[in-house]
Amino acid sequence: MIFQSIKTSDLSDGMINEILTLKDSHWNFGIKSQKKWFLKYVMSNDIHNIIKFKKKIVGYTSLSYRSFNSSSSKKLSNEKKYILFATFIIKRRFRNFFYASKMMKFNNKVILGKKKSSFLLCHKEKVNFYKFYGWTKLNSSTFKVPDHKHSLIGMVFNFTRSNKNNKKIHKFFYYR
């Protein structure tokens, strides 16, 4: 089992195709649609965490540098960078071998190494999984994602106490 953290600009075409195929095994939109989304929204400095087993990608997480700001009723804070945690997937036949646990530990280590906060959106049934790895659920009234419609739960990792101030609304941008 090999763990790698690779910038988009360093991914080979073969690796991108493996990632798209793995994504399509869970979100069945077709490889063409997966590639179109990848080319449109993935930036050259985004991070791709992968697990390889026998030279094949069996686990994948996308970590993307994006912007957020925090505002109170009185003023708007400057935009800051955060890491958008997205597309966490383990190949189906590897899900019972603790790969998800190992991948989450690796993801958290990479995020901490970048000295950034991280944000994700997930379904209710995944909240306890992420909590187990140190993620914190946000109250739905304390965050917004202005450029991405959703009805999901927001969670953060490595978010400082001052960032969690309940009087502020955090605006996490998905695409900038």
LINPENOR-V926595 format. One record per helix or strand of 2 or more residues. SS is the DSSP state (H for helix, E for strand). FROM is the first residue (numbers start at 1). LEN is the number of residues. Records with the same first field share a line. If there is no record, write none. Layout:
SS = FROM-LEN, FROM-LEN
This chain:
E = 2-6, 47-7, 56-16, 80-11, 118-5, 136-2, 143-2, 153-5, 169-4
H = 8-3, 13-14, 31-11, 92-3, 99-16, 124-9, 140-3, 161-4
